[in-house]
Amino acid sequence: MTSSFVTASPAVAGVTHHTAEVNGTTLHYVSAGDTGSPILLVHGWPESWWAFRDVIPLLAATHRVFAVDLRGFGDSGIADGDHDLATMAEDLHQLVAHLGVGPVHVTCQDISGGPVFAFAATHPGDVLSFTGVETTLPGYGWEMLADVRNGGSWHVGFLAAPGIPELFLAGRERVMLDWAVSVMTMVPGGITEADLDEFARTYARPGGWRGTEGLYRSSLTGGDRMRALAESRPLTVPVLAVDGINTPFTERTMRQVAGDVTAVTIPDVGHFVAQEAPAAFATAVGDFVDRVDRSR
């Protein structure tokens, strides 16, 4: 079932909003473009589909583009059940079936690397190519991000603690978002006040931190399962590893879990590549996808 979706997000020209009932929840997604192979964009933290607002029109000139809010994020449903990595991977599989456009070029960034990799490895028929942006996987370095003794960040464990994000951040969503942007970006104005307002709007929903909490917790505890999956089902599709400030973090991970890897570093940007350098992001993804399409 597909329905139009009334959203409080600011309008983006050529972008339409939809919902899909899949896997026991309601996923909100947007679409643009009507020709070319399909590209599915999956956001990280602290984001929603809105992270790709400037990228979508650039890619949609030659491709059908979809960007989804993971369960518990953005304007997607906050289900009663799990919001973990494996459940989100199944959501993506069912979403691709719902879209009915065939296999997709899938792009993930930041913490969505785990569920998107699990989706691509478990359902290879759904995927034409895989792009990872400023991301790693549980069991392949993700846990380092929580190791405060060795340069990791306090916020990883905080966000993974059951009930804690909502307890301490209710009414203070912008405080958390302002902090994240201040420490993770390099391009002044790459993320605007209006962008932060949009992200804060969705986190301020009742249960609005549940997706973050479930995804962080399952990523912290899922290293053994992810390694077993990657060793038994390494990616066989072409892979693009895109790094910004944390180069070569993404490349190093992707070379351990896939055979055909192309690496790109976008200079002078922080962690939020799609927002800090949308044109460079779209060029890197678009050129890679076009090369994969030609090779088919």
C-alpha positions in Angstrom: 0.0 0.0 0.0 1.2 3.5 -0.9 -0.3 6.7 0.4 0.6 10.4 0.0 2.0 11.9 3.1 1.4 15.3 4.7 4.6 16.3 6.3 5.8 19.3 8.2 9.2 19.2 6.4 9.9 22.3 4.2 9.1 21.7 0.5 11.9 20.6 -1.9 11.1 21.1 -5.5 10.4 17.9 -7.4 10.3 15.8 -4.2 7.2 14.0 -3.2 6.4 12.3 0.1 5.0 8.8 0.6 4.5 6.1 3.3 4.8 2.4 3.1 3.4 -0.2 5.5 6.2 -2.7 5.8 7.5 -5.2 8.5 5.0 -4.0 11.1 5.7 -0.3 10.9 5.1 2.7 8.7 8.1 4.0 6.7 8.2 7.6 5.4 10.1 8.1 2.2 10.5 10.7 -0.5 11.0 10.2 -4.2 12.2 12.3 -7.2 13.1 11.7 -10.8 11.3 9.5 -13.3 14.1 8.0 -15.5 17.3 6.1 -15.0 18.3 3.4 -12.5 17.0 3.7 -8.9 19.1 5.0 -6.1 18.1 4.5 -2.4 19.6 7.0 0.1 19.7 6.0 3.8 20.6 8.6 6.4 22.7 8.5 9.5 22.6 10.2 12.9 21.3 12.8 13.9 19.5 12.9 10.6 16.5 12.0 8.5 15.9 11.9 4.8 16.4 15.7 5.0 20.1 15.2 5.1 19.9 14.5 1.3 17.7 17.5 0.5 20.4 19.1 -1.8 21.6 15.9 -3.2 18.3 14.5 -4.4 17.6 17.0 -7.1 21.2 16.6 -8.5 20.8 12.8 -8.7 17.2 13.0 -9.9 18.3 14.7 -13.1 19.3 11.2 -14.4 18.0 8.7 -11.9 14.9 7.7 -9.9 15.9 8.7 -6.3 14.4 7.5 -3.1 15.4 8.6 0.5 13.9 6.9 3.5 13.5 7.6 7.2 14.6 4.5 9.1 12.0 3.2 11.6 12.0 5.5 14.7 13.6 8.3 12.8 12.2 11.3 10.9 8.6 10.9 10.1 8.6 7.1 10.0 6.6 5.2 12.6 7.8 4.5 16.1 6.8 0.8 16.4 6.2 -1.2 19.5 8.8 -3.8 18.5 12.5 -3.7 18.0 14.4 -0.8 16.4 17.6 -2.7 16.0 19.9 -3.1 13.1 18.5 -6.5 11.8 14.9 -5.2 11.9 15.9 -2.1 10.0 17.7 -4.3 7.4 14.4 -6.2 6.8 12.5 -2.9 6.6 14.8 -2.0 3.7 14.2 -5.3 1.9 10.5 -4.9 2.2 10.6 -1.3 1.1 12.5 -2.2 -2.1 9.8 -4.8 -2.8 7.2 -2.1 -2.1 8.8 0.4 -4.5 8.6 -2.1 -7.3 11.5 -0.6 -9.3 13.8 -3.7 -9.1 17.2 -3.7 -7.5 18.6 -0.4 -6.3 21.9 1.3 -5.9 21.9 1.8 -2.2 23.8 4.5 -0.3 24.3 4.7 3.4 26.1 7.1 5.7 27.3 7.1 9.3 25.4 4.6 11.6 23.2 3.3 8.8 26.1 1.3 7.5 25.2 -1.6 9.7 21.6 -2.1 8.6 22.3 -1.3 5.0 25.2 -3.7 4.9 23.0 -6.4 6.5 20.3 -5.7 4.0 22.7 -5.9 1.0 24.4 -9.0 2.2 21.2 -10.8 3.1 19.3 -9.8 0.0 21.9 -9.5 -2.8 19.1 -9.6 -5.4 17.9 -6.2 -4.2 21.1 -4.4 -4.7 23.0 -3.2 -7.8 25.8 -1.4 -5.9 26.6 -0.3 -2.4 28.0 3.1 -1.4 29.2 3.7 2.2 29.8 7.3 3.3 31.8 8.1 6.5 30.7 4.7 7.9 32.0 1.5 9.4 30.4 -1.7 10.7 30.0 -3.4 14.1 32.9 -5.8 14.5 35.0 -3.8 12.0 35.8 -0.7 14.1 32.4 0.7 15.1 33.0 -0.1 18.7 36.0 2.2 18.7 33.6 5.1 18.5 32.4 4.4 22.0 35.8 3.8 23.6 36.2 7.1 25.4 39.6 6.0 26.8 41.0 6.0 23.2 39.4 8.9 21.5 35.9 7.6 21.2 32.9 9.8 22.0 30.6 9.8 25.1 27.5 10.2 23.1 27.6 6.6 21.6 27.0 4.9 25.0 24.6 7.6 26.1 22.4 7.2 23.1 22.5 3.4 23.4 21.3 3.3 27.0 17.7 2.2 27.3 15.4 5.1 28.0 18.2 7.5 28.7 18.1 9.7 25.5 14.4 10.5 25.9 14.8 11.0 29.7 17.5 13.7 29.4 16.8 15.1 25.9 13.1 15.7 25.9 12.7 19.5 25.3 16.5 19.8 24.7 16.7 18.2 21.3 18.4 21.2 19.8 21.1 21.2 22.5 22.2 17.7 21.4 22.0 18.6 17.7 23.9 21.8 18.1 26.7 19.9 19.9 26.9 17.2 17.2 27.1 19.7 14.4 29.8 21.7 16.3 32.1 18.8 16.7 31.4 16.9 13.4 31.4 19.6 10.7 34.1 21.6 8.9 32.1 23.7 6.4 30.5 26.8 8.0 26.8 26.9 7.1 26.8 23.4 5.7 24.1 22.6 8.2 21.8 25.6 8.7 19.6 26.7 11.6 16.6 25.6 9.5 18.1 22.2 9.0 18.6 21.8 12.8 15.0 22.9 13.4 13.8 20.2 11.0 15.9 17.4 12.6 14.8 18.6 16.1 11.1 18.6 15.0 11.3 14.8 14.5 13.4 14.0 17.5 10.9 15.9 19.7 8.1 13.4 18.9 7.0 11.1 21.7 9.5 8.3 21.5 11.5 10.2 19.0 14.8 8.9 20.2 13.7 5.2 20.1 15.2 4.6 16.6 18.5 6.1 17.7 18.6 4.1 20.9 17.8 0.8 19.3 20.2 1.2 16.4 23.1 2.4 18.6 22.6 -0.4 21.1 22.4 -3.2 18.5 25.5 -1.8 16.8 27.4 -1.9 20.0 26.4 -5.5 20.8 26.3 -6.9 17.2 29.9 -7.2 16.3 30.1 -11.0 16.3 26.9 -11.3 14.3 28.1 -8.8 11.7 31.5 -10.5 11.3 29.8 -13.8 10.8 27.5 -12.3 8.2 30.3 -10.5 6.4 32.5 -13.6 6.3 29.7 -15.8 5.0 28.2 -13.3 2.6 30.7 -10.6 1.6 29.4 -8.1 -0.9 29.7 -9.2 -4.5 28.4 -6.0 -6.0 30.6 -3.0 -6.8 31.3 -0.9 -3.7 32.1 2.8 -3.3 33.7 4.0 -0.1 33.4 7.8 0.4 35.4 9.4 3.2 35.5 13.0 4.5 37.3 14.0 7.7 37.7 10.4 8.9 39.5 9.0 5.9 40.3 6.2 5.4 37.9 4.8 7.9 35.2 3.8 5.4 37.6 2.5 2.9 39.4 0.3 5.4 36.1 -1.3 6.5 34.8 -1.8 3.0 37.9 -3.6 1.8 37.4 -6.2 4.5 33.8 -7.0 3.5 33.8 -6.6 -0.3 35.9 -7.5 -3.3 35.3 -4.7 -5.8 35.9 -1.4 -3.9 36.5 2.1 -5.2 37.6 4.7 -2.7 37.0 8.4 -2.9 38.0 11.1 -0.3 36.1 14.4 -0.4 38.5 17.0 1.0 37.8 19.9 3.4 34.6 18.4 4.8 33.6 17.0 8.1 31.5 14.0 8.9 28.2 15.1 7.3 29.3 14.9 3.6 25.9 15.0 2.0 25.1 18.3 3.7 28.6 19.9 3.7 29.4 19.1 0.1 26.2 18.0 -1.7 27.6 18.7 -5.2 30.7 16.6 -4.6 28.7 13.9 -2.9 26.3 13.7 -5.9 29.1 13.7 -8.4 30.9 10.8 -6.5 27.7 8.7 -6.2 26.4 9.6 -9.7 29.7 8.8 -11.5 30.0 5.5 -9.7 26.4 4.5 -10.3 26.7 5.4 -14.0 29.9 3.3 -14.3 28.2 0.3 -12.7 25.2 0.7 -15.0 27.4 0.8 -18.1 29.2 -2.3 -16.9 25.9 -4.2 -16.7 
